[in-house]
Amino acid sequence: MSLKKTIADKFKHRFGVPPTFVVRAPGRVNLIGEHTDYNDGFVLPMAIDRATWIALRPRSDGHVVLHSLDHDETIEFSVNDLRKDAKHWGEYPKGVAWALREAGHVLRGWEGVVACNVPMGAGLSSSASFELAAARAFAAVSGFAWDAVAIARLCQRAENRWVGVNCGIMDQMISAAGRAGHTLLIDCRSLATQLVLLPAGTVVVVLDTATRRGLVDSAYNERRAQCEAAARFFGVKALRDVKPKQFAAQADQLDEVTRRRARHVISENERTLRAAETRDAVELGQLMNASHDSLRDDFEVTNKELNVMVECARPAEGCFGARMTGAGFGGCAVALVRADVAEKFGNAVAGSYHKATGLTPKVYVCQPSNGAKVV
């Protein structure tokens, strides 16, 4: 049974009538462009065919009542009296309501049922998909126009300021603006986007290491501070503004750690722009390989399992390239694979990885999907 049908049936069972609206917003996988977003750089993510779904109907009292099938729990809050509580899944829709109201939107309440099949904590942006689904729900019942870029910014603000996670804009942008059949090149400074087709005959395979990110908040903040220090050294707003020739000329004046952090970001931006231009699977795979190696050696955000997963994937039949994806320190790798052998590839890599680590990974063959919408 599809998740859409499941939540519609659960809604009818709970409220006695079919839902007025069903909304969905996808998770994402980033093909290339890692740790470049908060450096005003370039990223190339893809909205995946796994999403947060909400079945809902309007309420007239300004309250939001939302039952989560994943948590088997119900939350309730008033859009006119928003108060922060302890860290909890319910703070995501509440934070979205806060950000929308701060931006001047007049909100109606609603009641609904939510479920998500984006793996939690795997670096596939289940939180952004939840935020964008909640925003779509508010737009549907409140009647305000949907502007993907503006709503993405507000959902990022909700996660930064309300939930307290200092994320960049990529996750919300791709969940808001993804397009079926395409990846999306995002300029994280201007938020200009460009649709990019995958090379013909390829699919994207997500390889979940079955490890979850540890110490990622402190390491993430440390990497951001190192990048900001490097930008100050070069006299620019962000590392996106440093060209490879300038870096090469002055890099030896930086301490070793800061130099390696900056080298990753500067080279990753170059790789991401090249990846968006090529239609050649071999070239894209080589760029993905180089990205992982840079994240492993210069940015130091992989872990043993991510490295093993990539080492298992690269020689497998049909693989053009593989790299970690997401913030790092666990979660998922991503591979570009020939479509005709994707299932065989997944089975082979899962077996090799299990033999090497004793862990049982999950493998997802993903198709590019549309961004947040009413369905």
Secondary structure, 3 states (H helix, E strand, C coil): CCHHHHHHHHHHHHHCCCCCEEEEEEEEEEEECCCCHHHCCEEEEEEEEEEEEEEEEEECCCEEEEEECCCCEEEEEECCECCCCCCCCCHHHHHHHHHHHHCCCCCCEEEEEEEECCCCCCCCCHHHHHHHHHHHHHHHHHCCCCCHHHHHHHHHHHHHHHHCCCCCCHHHHHHHHCCCCEEEEEECCCCCEEEEECCCCEEEEEEECCCCCCCHHHHHHHHHHHHHHHHHHHCCCCHHHCCHHHHHHHHHHCCHHHHHHHHHHHHHHHHHHHHHHCCCHHHHHHHHHHHHHHHHHCCCCCCHHHHHHHHHHCCCCCEEEEEEECCCCCCEEEEEEEHHHHHHHHHHHHHHHHHHHCCCCEEEEECCCCCCEEC
